[in-house]
Amino acid sequence: MTARVLMAAVIVMGGASARAQTAPLAPALPPAPDVAPAEEPEPINDSEGYTPPAEGAGAPSPLSIDGYIDVGFAKAQGDGTSFAPGDQSLPADYGVDTFAPAVNSRGEVASTSSNGRFVNGFLPRSAGIGGNASFLLNTLDVDLKYAPPAIPLMVFSRVQFLPRFTGAGDDTRVYVEQAFGRLVPFESQEFAISVGKFDSVFGIEYLDNEANIRTGVTPSLVARYTTGQSIGAKLFYRIQLEPLQSAVSLNVAATNSGNFVEALQPPDASLTGEPVGTGRLGYELNTRGIQAKLGASAMVGPRNDQALQAAHQTAYGFDARVAVAGLYLNAEYVHVDEGEGGPKTTSLGNFPVSSAFNARGGYVQLAYALPFSVGALHKLTVYGRYDRRHAWFEGFTPITVDRFTGGVRLDVWEAIILKAEYLDNRELSGAPTVANNVFTSSLVYSW
């Protein structure tokens, strides 16, 4: 497919914004470029209701085209996987954490090659670099937003081009990550209805999915369960408690696949005919000195990597974000259970069985943003994150892994972000010790 044909396809797909789906009451936590995260609709004209922009000279265009380019450089230890040389346990992906050697904000790993050993589909997508140091074009993202001036409607699409090296050679995947319409039907209420393909509503980490928003480079060890997109319908409602400088919000969705990433559960069709329900109840505190957001999330429905409605998946989690004096704390806990199902289908292929699965895990991230303005340099952020994950397939040995992540981010002008990060992956129990630490970096251009 030529570049001209690809770009034509993007334009036909219709509009929305690189500013994602929302603008929170408080700044994104941890700090991010001026790109609104996807959890909450924009405050509706300071709680006074929707007002169409004035027509005539100076009125903003209803169509905007935004996006970013994420160029990376990464080097993973060993062969770029978590598979240990000489380990012959099968399926190979049941005894290790295949997602650990991540190299970019998409959670893709350096390699998923098992050297011919049988795997059963518990795999991330791969950047295809193995243990080699390599430059990467992680993402070319094109966002279109259309907001008609006379009605409270916004239409958004996010299309991403993902050049990768595979066993068949170079291949560029065109991925429609989001495509939805959002209606705000009441002028006096922060209430929104979205229908289409949109971000998860579970927890908080999905707010940092995009490379131009995420403080660091890579997602957490539990992001695979909470940061996926799916097709369905979503309702959001928030009520302001102004005397308490607070707000309470509810975000609920019914979708094909819940909030697992697409490598684990295909989002674009329901394989069972029954939707997955997800919701988050949130509380926000917004004072001059401190901003905090707390939430509890839950998910229930059939697992969408197989066809049996009786094979259910459940999840619940808790999250917190706190910002004070340039210091930003994010924390999240996730509890996941999946029942055994029939033959398994993922975006990576078909596999014999969808085994019962359980996972418990979470992360704590601390970041400090030092704002300054020296020529082109606008802000320096240093950050660290600790992740821990305990998981097991029924009948197989449970594995416990953790990770220490440290990095630095530099914002240049308003359009360039430089990041460098090191991942120290550790196998604590149940999995063979393997050299799978990663150095990775990212240069993000936004427009």
C-alpha positions in Angstrom: 0.0 0.0 0.0 1.5 3.3 -1.0 1.9 6.2 1.4 -0.7 8.2 -0.7 -3.3 5.4 -0.4 -2.7 5.1 3.3 -3.1 8.8 4.0 -6.3 8.8 1.9 -7.6 6.0 4.0 -6.9 8.0 7.2 -8.8 11.1 5.9 -11.8 8.9 4.9 -12.1 7.5 8.4 -13.5 10.7 9.8 -12.6 13.0 12.7 -11.5 13.6 16.2 -8.6 14.8 18.3 -5.0 14.2 19.4 -6.3 15.8 22.5 -7.8 12.3 23.1 -11.3 12.3 24.7 -11.1 14.7 27.6 -9.7 17.4 29.7 -9.6 16.7 33.4 -10.3 19.1 36.2 -6.7 18.5 37.5 -3.5 18.2 35.4 -2.7 14.8 34.1 -0.9 12.9 36.8 2.0 12.4 36.2 2.6 15.6 34.1 2.0 15.4 30.4 1.9 17.6 27.3 -1.2 19.5 26.7 -3.1 16.5 25.5 -6.2 15.7 27.4 -6.5 12.1 28.8 -9.4 9.9 27.8 -11.3 9.3 31.1 -13.5 12.4 31.5 -15.3 14.6 29.1 -14.2 18.2 28.9 -15.8 20.4 31.7 -18.8 21.8 29.9 -18.2 25.5 29.7 -17.3 25.7 33.4 -20.4 23.8 34.4 -22.7 26.3 32.7 -23.6 24.0 29.8 -22.8 23.6 26.2 -22.6 26.8 24.1 -21.8 26.7 20.4 -18.8 28.8 19.4 -19.6 32.1 17.8 -19.8 32.0 14.0 -18.0 34.3 11.7 -14.5 35.6 11.7 -12.3 34.0 14.3 -14.5 31.0 14.9 -12.4 27.8 15.2 -12.5 25.3 12.5 -14.8 22.3 13.3 -12.2 19.9 11.9 -8.7 19.5 13.4 -5.9 17.1 12.4 -3.3 16.3 15.1 -0.9 13.5 15.9 2.6 12.5 16.8 5.6 10.5 15.6 7.3 8.3 18.2 10.9 7.3 17.2 12.7 4.9 19.6 16.1 3.4 20.3 16.2 0.2 22.4 18.5 -2.6 23.5 17.3 -5.7 25.4 19.5 -8.2 27.1 19.9 -11.8 25.9 17.7 -12.6 22.9 15.1 -10.0 23.8 12.6 -12.5 25.4 11.9 -13.9 28.8 12.4 -17.5 27.6 15.4 -19.1 29.4 17.9 -21.1 27.3 17.5 -24.8 28.1 14.1 -24.5 29.7 11.8 -27.0 28.0 8.6 -26.5 29.9 5.4 -26.3 27.7 3.6 -24.2 26.8 6.6 -22.0 26.8 4.6 -18.8 27.5 2.9 -20.2 30.6 6.1 -20.4 32.6 7.5 -16.9 32.0 6.3 -13.3 31.7 6.5 -12.7 28.0 5.5 -9.0 28.4 8.5 -8.1 30.6 11.1 -6.9 28.0 9.0 -4.0 26.8 10.6 -1.4 24.5 7.9 1.2 23.8 4.6 2.8 25.0 2.6 0.2 23.2 4.0 -2.5 25.5 5.6 -4.3 22.6 8.7 -6.4 23.5 12.0 -6.8 21.8 11.1 -10.4 20.7 8.6 -13.2 21.2 10.6 -15.9 19.5 10.4 -19.2 21.5 12.9 -20.9 19.2 10.3 -23.4 18.0 8.8 -24.3 21.4 5.0 -24.6 21.6 3.2 -21.5 22.9 -0.5 -21.0 23.6 -1.1 -17.4 22.7 -0.2 -15.5 25.9 2.1 -13.2 24.0 2.5 -9.5 23.4 3.2 -7.9 20.0 6.9 -7.8 19.1 9.2 -5.0 17.7 11.2 -7.8 16.1 14.7 -6.6 17.2 15.7 -9.5 19.4 18.8 -8.7 21.5 20.1 -6.2 19.0 20.3 -2.4 19.6 18.0 -0.8 17.1 16.2 2.3 16.1 12.5 1.9 15.9 9.6 3.9 14.4 7.2 3.0 17.2 4.1 4.9 16.0 3.0 7.3 13.4 -0.3 8.6 14.9 -2.9 10.7 13.0 -5.9 12.0 14.9 -8.9 13.7 13.4 -11.6 15.5 15.4 -14.8 17.0 14.1 -17.0 19.2 16.4 -19.9 20.8 14.5 -20.5 24.3 15.8 -24.2 24.0 16.2 -24.7 20.7 18.0 -23.0 19.1 21.2 -21.3 16.4 19.2 -17.7 15.4 18.8 -16.5 12.7 16.4 -13.0 11.3 16.8 -10.7 8.9 15.1 -7.1 7.8 15.9 -5.3 5.8 13.2 -1.8 4.5 13.8 0.9 3.2 11.4 3.2 0.7 12.9 6.2 -0.4 10.8 7.7 -3.7 12.1 10.1 -6.3 11.1 8.5 -9.8 11.1 9.5 -13.3 10.0 8.2 -12.3 6.5 10.3 -9.1 6.4 9.2 -5.5 6.8 5.5 -5.0 7.4 3.5 -1.8 8.2 0.3 -2.5 10.2 -2.5 0.1 9.9 -4.4 0.1 13.2 -7.6 1.9 14.0 -7.1 2.5 17.7 -10.1 4.7 18.3 -13.2 5.7 16.3 -16.2 7.1 18.1 -18.8 9.8 18.4 -19.5 11.5 21.7 -22.8 13.4 22.5 -23.3 15.8 25.4 -27.1 15.9 25.4 -27.7 18.2 28.4 -26.4 21.8 28.7 -26.4 21.9 32.5 -24.8 18.4 33.2 -21.4 16.8 32.7 -23.0 13.8 31.0 -21.7 12.2 27.9 -22.6 9.2 25.7 -19.9 7.7 23.5 -20.5 5.0 20.9 -17.7 3.3 18.8 -14.2 2.2 19.6 -12.7 3.9 22.6 -10.3 3.6 25.4 -10.8 1.4 28.5 -12.7 2.9 31.5 -10.9 0.6 34.0 -8.4 2.2 36.4 -6.0 5.1 35.3 -3.1 3.8 33.3 -5.1 3.9 30.0 -4.9 7.7 30.4 -1.2 7.5 29.6 -1.5 5.1 26.6 -0.1 7.5 24.0 3.6 8.2 23.8 3.0 12.0 23.7 1.1 11.8 27.0 3.0 9.1 29.0 5.6 10.4 31.4 8.0 7.5 30.7 8.4 5.1 27.8 6.9 1.7 28.8 3.6 0.6 30.5 3.4 -1.3 33.7 3.4 -5.1 34.2 -0.4 -5.0 34.7 -1.2 -2.7 31.8 -2.1 -5.7 29.6 -5.3 -6.1 31.6 -6.5 -2.5 31.8 -5.3 -0.4 28.8 -7.0 -2.0 25.8 -9.6 -0.4 23.4 -12.8 -2.0 22.4 -16.0 -1.4 20.5 -19.3 -0.6 22.3 -21.1 2.1 24.2 -19.9 4.3 27.2 -21.6 6.6 29.6 -19.9 9.2 31.7 -21.4 11.4 34.4 -19.6 13.8 36.8 -21.1 16.0 39.5 -19.2 18.9 41.1 -19.2 19.4 44.9 -18.0 23.0 44.8 -18.2 23.7 48.6 -15.9 20.7 49.1 -13.7 21.6 46.1 -14.4 18.0 44.9 -16.2 16.0 42.3 -17.6 12.5 42.0 -17.7 10.7 38.6 -19.1 7.5 37.1 -17.8 5.9 33.9 -19.4 2.7 32.6 -19.1 0.8 29.3 -20.4 -2.3 27.5 -18.0 -3.6 24.9 -16.9 -6.6 22.9 -13.7 -7.4 24.9 -13.5 -5.3 28.0 -10.2 -3.7 28.8 -7.6 -6.3 27.8 -5.1 -5.3 25.2 -5.8 -6.5 21.7 -2.9 -8.9 21.6 -4.7 -11.0 24.3 -8.4 -10.4 23.3 -9.6 -9.2 19.9 -11.8 -6.1 20.3 -13.3 -5.7 16.9 -16.0 -8.4 17.1 -17.8 -10.3 19.9 -16.8 -14.0 19.8 -19.5 -14.9 22.3 -22.5 -12.6 21.5 -22.5 -11.2 25.0 -20.9 -7.8 26.0 -18.4 -7.2 28.8 -19.4 -4.7 31.4 -16.8 -2.3 32.9 -17.1 0.6 35.3 -15.2 3.0 37.4 -16.4 5.2 40.3 -14.1 8.2 41.0 -13.6 10.9 43.5 -11.6 14.1 42.8 -10.2 16.7 45.2 -9.0 19.9 43.6 -7.5 22.5 46.0 -4.8 25.1 45.5 -2.1 23.1 47.2 -3.1 19.5 46.4 -5.0 17.6 43.7 -6.0 14.0 44.2 -8.1 11.4 42.3 -9.2 8.1 43.7 -11.1 5.3 42.0 -12.5 1.8 42.1 -13.0 -0.2 39.0 -14.7 -3.5 38.1 -15.2 -5.7 35.0 -17.4 -8.8 34.3 -18.4 -10.7 31.2 -17.3 -13.5 28.9 -13.7 -13.6 27.9 -13.5 -12.6 24.2 -10.6 -14.8 23.2 -12.9 -17.8 22.8 -16.6 -18.5 21.9 -18.2 -19.9 25.1 -20.4 -17.5 27.0 -20.0 -19.5 30.2 -16.2 -18.8 30.2 -16.3 -15.6 32.3 -13.7 -13.1 33.2 -13.8 -10.8 36.2 -11.5 -8.0 37.4 -11.5 -5.3 40.0 -9.0 -2.7 40.9 -8.2 0.5 42.9 -6.2 3.5 41.8 -4.9 6.8 43.1 -3.3 9.9 41.7 -1.9 12.7 43.9 -0.1 15.9 42.8 1.5 18.4 45.2 4.4 20.9 44.8 5.6 19.4 41.5 5.6 15.8 42.9 3.2 13.3 41.2 2.2 9.9 42.6 0.3 7.2 40.6 -0.6 3.9 42.1 -2.9 1.0 41.0 -3.8 -2.5 42.1 -5.5 -5.0 39.7 -7.1 -8.4 40.4 -8.0 -10.6 37.4 -9.7 -14.0 37.1 -10.5 -15.9 33.9 -12.5 -19.1 33.6 -11.5 -21.9 31.3 -12.9 -21.7 27.8 -12.9 -23.4 24.4 -10.3 -23.0 21.6 -8.6 -19.7 21.8 -8.4 -16.9 19.3 -6.3 -13.8 19.7 -5.0 -11.2 17.2 -1.8 -13.3 17.0 -3.5 -16.5 15.9 -5.6 -19.6 17.0 -4.6 -21.9 19.8 -5.9 -25.1 21.3 -7.4 -24.0 24.6 -8.1 -20.9 26.7 -6.8 -22.0 30.1 -8.2 -20.7 33.3 -6.0 -17.8 34.5 -5.5 -15.6 37.5 -3.4 -12.5 38.1 -2.8 -10.1 41.0 -0.5 -7.1 40.6 0.1 -3.4 40.6 2.5 -0.5 40.5 3.6 2.7 42.3 5.1 5.5 40.2 6.7 8.7 41.6 7.7 11.6 39.3 9.1 15.0 40.0 8.6 17.8 37.4 11.1 20.7 37.5 9.5 23.4 35.3 11.9 25.9 33.8 12.3 28.0 30.7 15.8 28.3 29.2 15.4 28.8 25.5 13.8 25.8 24.0 13.9 23.7 27.3 10.6 23.8 29.1 10.5 21.1 31.7 12.6 18.2 33.1 10.9 15.2 34.8 12.6 12.4 36.7 10.6 9.4 37.6 10.7 5.9 39.0 8.2 3.0 39.1 8.0 -0.3 41.0 5.8 -3.0 39.5 4.9 -6.5 40.9 2.8 -9.2 39.3 1.8 -12.7 40.6 0.0 -14.9 38.1 -0.8 -18.5 37.2 -2.6 -20.7 34.8 -4.7 -23.5 36.3 -2.5 -26.6 36.7 0.8 -24.7 36.2 3.3 -23.2 38.6 2.5 -19.7 39.7 5.1 -17.1 38.8 6.0 -13.9 40.6 7.9 -11.1 38.9 8.7 -7.5 39.6 10.4 -4.6 37.9 12.2 -1.4 38.8 11.9 1.3 36.2 13.8 4.6 36.2 14.0 7.4 33.7 14.2 11.0 32.7 12.1 13.1 30.4 12.9 16.5 28.8 10.2 18.7 27.1 11.6 20.9 24.4 9.4 23.8 23.1 5.8 22.6 23.0 6.3 19.9 20.4 9.3 17.6 21.2 9.7 15.2 24.1 13.0 13.2 24.8 12.8 10.2 27.1 15.4 7.6 28.3 14.5 4.7 30.6 15.9 1.5 32.1 13.9 -1.6 33.1 15.3 -4.0 35.6 13.1 -7.1 35.3 13.4 -9.8 38.0 11.9 -13.3 38.3 11.2 -13.8 42.0 9.6 -17.3 42.0 8.2 -19.9 39.6 10.0 -18.7 36.5 13.6 -19.3 35.5 16.0 -16.4 36.0 16.9 -14.8 32.6 18.7 -11.7 31.4 15.9 -9.6 30.1 16.6 -6.1 31.3 16.0 -3.3 28.7 17.3 0.1 27.9 14.9 2.1 25.8 14.4 5.6 24.7 11.9 7.7 22.8 11.8 10.9 20.8 8.2 12.2 20.3 7.2 14.9 17.8 3.7 16.3 18.2 1.6 18.5 15.9 
